[in-house]
Amino acid sequence: MSKVLNVAIAGLGTVGAEVARQLIENADHFTHQSGRAVRIVAVSARDAEKARGFSMAGVDFCADALALASREDVDVVLELIGGEAGVAYDLVLGALKNGRHVITANKALLAHHGHALAQMAEEAGLTLAAEASVAGGIPVIKMLKESLAGNQITRITGILNGTCNYILSVMQHEHREFADVLAEAQKLGYAEADPSFDIDGIDAAHKLAILAAMGFGTAPALDAVAVRGIRDITRMDMENARDLGCTIRLLGEVERGDSGAISAEIRPILLPLESGLAKIDGALNAVSFAGAPIGAVTVVGPGAGAGATASAVLADVVDLAMGRHSPLFGVPAKSLKQGNSKTTNLSAPTPAHPPGRMEKHFIRLKVYDRPGVLADITAILRGHDISVESINQPSRAEDGVNGAVPVILTTHEVKPKAVAAATAEMAELEAVLAEPVIFPIYHGA
Amino acid sequence: MSKVLNVAIAGLGTVGAEVARQLIENADHFTHQSGRAVRIVAVSARDAEKARGFSMAGVDFCADALALASREDVDVVLELIGGEAGVAYDLVLGALKNGRHVITANKALLAHHGHALAQMAEEAGLTLAAEASVAGGIPVIKMLKESLAGNQITRITGILNGTCNYILSVMQHEHREFADVLAEAQKLGYAEADPSFDIDGIDAAHKLAILAAMGFGTAPALDAVAVRGIRDITRMDMENARDLGCTIRLLGEVERGDSGAISAEIRPILLPLESGLAKIDGALNAVSFAGAPIGAVTVVGPGAGAGATASAVLADVVDLAMGRHSPLFGVPAKSLKQGNSKTTNLSAPTPAHPPGRMEKHFIRLKVYDRPGVLADITAILRGHDISVESINQPSRAEDGVNGAVPVILTTHEVKPKAVAAATAEMAELEAVLAEPVIFPIYHGA
């Protein structure tokens, strides 16, 4: 164990550069923590000349990231390029083929190809580690795979996308519209120029697919994750939620139902303001694990950012240097059961198809304000055996149509399918002026 | 790695029995998680005949726990007896001397003897693991030692004692007196018949000493932890805190100051109601780690209880079965720097001697309601250069003395020493009828 651990870093973006800086500037710390020196021997980056504020003297710059996979002097490749395919995939594959350990922050890669890559690594006796791939700096992967290894996991719940949580918490606290806050988030660097990966829930779905695999011993099954993003949430929805003592957040949930079937969903949901998750503001992430015998444990922290993500990558580096190993998914990849469907490319957000569990629902309708409308609506609800908890007609002006008013319904616990059928029927009413908007209401841990 | 891991369990109290039950009833799970079978070969318990609701067929019962240390067929001893000395100490020492790994939940043992025991284990190439010793089921130790290994830790803050947190949160929400809530907590099993270990802050101090050692690379230094318990907190204090938008909780804090000196304290503190820690209710624990480059991460969960504590013990078992090892304090015990003072027996709560950091303070006085009193008090504050933020005379009736009224002062940020000196001077005033009560006000992360 006294041998130096030789590291190659592919990608010197904000995370890669921070990892390099930490390993160089705090080299003594890493030697002390690991019992051996950790040395960067080579890096690849688009721009070798870019000023990064610290010295990389003695480190080879390779123009071609793939060259890192085959260097004789490298023990581990840190893949910090990103993307499910292309260079990142080729590099990880090449490194494993050449007998190099791999540490990656790449959730898309693992959600799509993690099962095969993990099998490859395990057959070759190599480590493939990915703490940084889910929830940035929050060490959810080690917690789930190692700290909770003695538990039967029943449920994982999380705020997994900082961009969405930032947008929704600003909408909540500053009473602003989605498009307005998104534009500001883009200006501030909290959202990408093309924000769809985040706001359509795809990024969160990648992370949930990875957590689901680790928690339930199944191969990652990305297209078994029902996904709904946050594009259609309005300021009025947020205010109506507040009237009900709630806020709206994008939540990921995966659980094992009574039948043993696993359901995974990313969706906006009404959270009671007094619940712990409703208090996670800004770009923070939070993940709760429920299981037996532990009960439940929740961890909150920075889900993104150079420093936080670097912290997670560095934890994997120290683990490797110390000889601590766990399989990528906690148990041998060849023992993983197939998920609910085969892993395919999630090119577009899948329509939500929530599982059969009973939940309360919030329904927003836009109706002509005339006698008999409520009677028609409640008759439809009765026809679908849906019990109403509240009906409100908030006095806020509806945009556009003259004489139109909003109606906010909340239901008692009911199957999502019944709500979908009832609202489809409501949409056919002449007095209903727009597609009904539906959100589930959080049912608690 | 295909060899069976043979386990001995010393102590079949609530935690030990739950660990045994999990390993027996979920044996397949542990084999799958660990890649090898985990088998209980022997246990020791006061009562071999006690009905535990599951079968321990094939497991040897030893009347003498110490016999477990020298059995040839045991790989690891789980010490779940407790106590800093006596059988627990002799057993751990004996097991390590005989070349057996040790997993323990014993915070008192480690706070007092952890440094020496860790050195012994490390010299012999053995694992001494203790996830369950701090914060029960919350995996704070692995998080600190492994997940945050790439960070320079600057501060650890935590609600570390579930009994105190239960009492204080019931006082807060049900407007009740300390003694009343304590008696109820004893009846419900949340507090011991002799509650001093918990309510005087000693248990929390043990845990903080262990976390401080892991976070800052120092030997555990229990009597360097300034400790104040919660006995003197009244219903009126809680209500005055609420008037200030705060609650009161017992908080542990350890940090590295600008000078590099480490200060550690357990003390009741006023927490703003909107802060995350103020929302930790009941017997939950919460721990926040701050450092670079991560920023901060917080974990919340059950700090006690059979299931939660068993979860932590079982994580150590799986780590050992998988060959994952980290030194007890994260780095080799022989490399630990000495703490602020030598480790001695903490037989009584040490008077608080907070470090020099500036903090806001809450001061409760009981005074005769007559002209000139406030002038005397504010003159004393001015004499100590203490800037007042607020003065209130809540109209609540003071118990006992006729004509007595409470005065609640809050200060701007000031050295604790100045507050101590000023309040000592106030206590000398004829019109001040009782010892002033002082709480710091949380200064945020």
Interface residues (C-beta under 8 A of the other chain):
Chain A: E18 Q22 N26 H29 F30 H32 Q33 S34 G35 E131 G137 I138 P139 K142 M143 E146 S147 L148 A149 G150 N151 Q152 G217 G276 K279 A292 P293 I294 G295 A296 V297 T298 V299 V300 G301 P302 G305 A306 G307 A308 A310 S311 A312 V313 L314 A315 V317 V318 D319 M322 G323 R324 H325 S326 G330 V331 P332 S335
Chain B: E18 Q22 N26 H29 F30 H32 Q33 S34 G35 E131 G137 I138 P139 K142 M143 E146 S147 L148 A149 G150 N151 Q152 G217 G276 K279 A292 P293 I294 G295 A296 V297 T298 V299 V300 G301 P302 G305 A306 G307 A308 A310 S311 A312 V313 L314 A315 V317 V318 D319 M322 G323 R324 H325 S326 G330 V331 P332 S335
